[in-house]
């Protein structure tokens, strides 16, 4: 009889864990709209009564406390700086993020024609309270080419996750009590299996809640920096590098012209051949006609 009782209670709790979407606090917290209580075996474990859920109204008209907005903030900023200032700008951006209590998530840079870093990206995360100030200071590092900001309200997600955690914790407590009361191996295995599932779901929900809390607490800013291109006149005083560049440009132009000549020749070659054949045929026909005309009469 006790085995049947334990199996029935496990089944009831499993259905409650899957179907209940609102929070249930077994300790009766003052912030819940209504406290859910489940009656267990009345009169000891020997009584054969099954657990019956009983819903009771909250005392004193307690209501859910007001929840402020929780915003996940992200932004991207593109800057252009004068030539030779890329490294300095990136270093100043790192200093700004660290000074606000943030940190660098990732960074990348690429070289230009002069084999030095001229462009790159920096992703930083800064505390939410310092987000506006950091964006303002980063914008002053160069000329703003593009700016984009976005915010996602996750307040409802946080409330749902917290309620789910309270409910799963209550189910976990009940299952632990049933596990202590189980007097057969099969009953203990059944309770333990359900307990493992509930604990896994509880840890996943806690992890999701911690991730959202972190996203709200720190804003993410992506910074793209590049040096502006400066036109330099190459003259007699340009030095050896100017001469090398001139020869390189001339060689490239020569090869381009030769290539186009070959393309043109290959394109008109069939036409030239046909015209030559037509000319030869006309000459041959004219020569034969002239020979016939000059032949003496018998």
Beta strands, then each sheet from edge to edge (+ up, - down):
strand 1: 34-39
strand 2: 52-57
strand 3: 71-81
strand 4: 103-111
strand 5: 117-127
strand 6: 143-153
strand 7: 218-227
sheet 1: 1+ 2-
sheet 2: 4+ 5- 7+ 3+ 6-
end
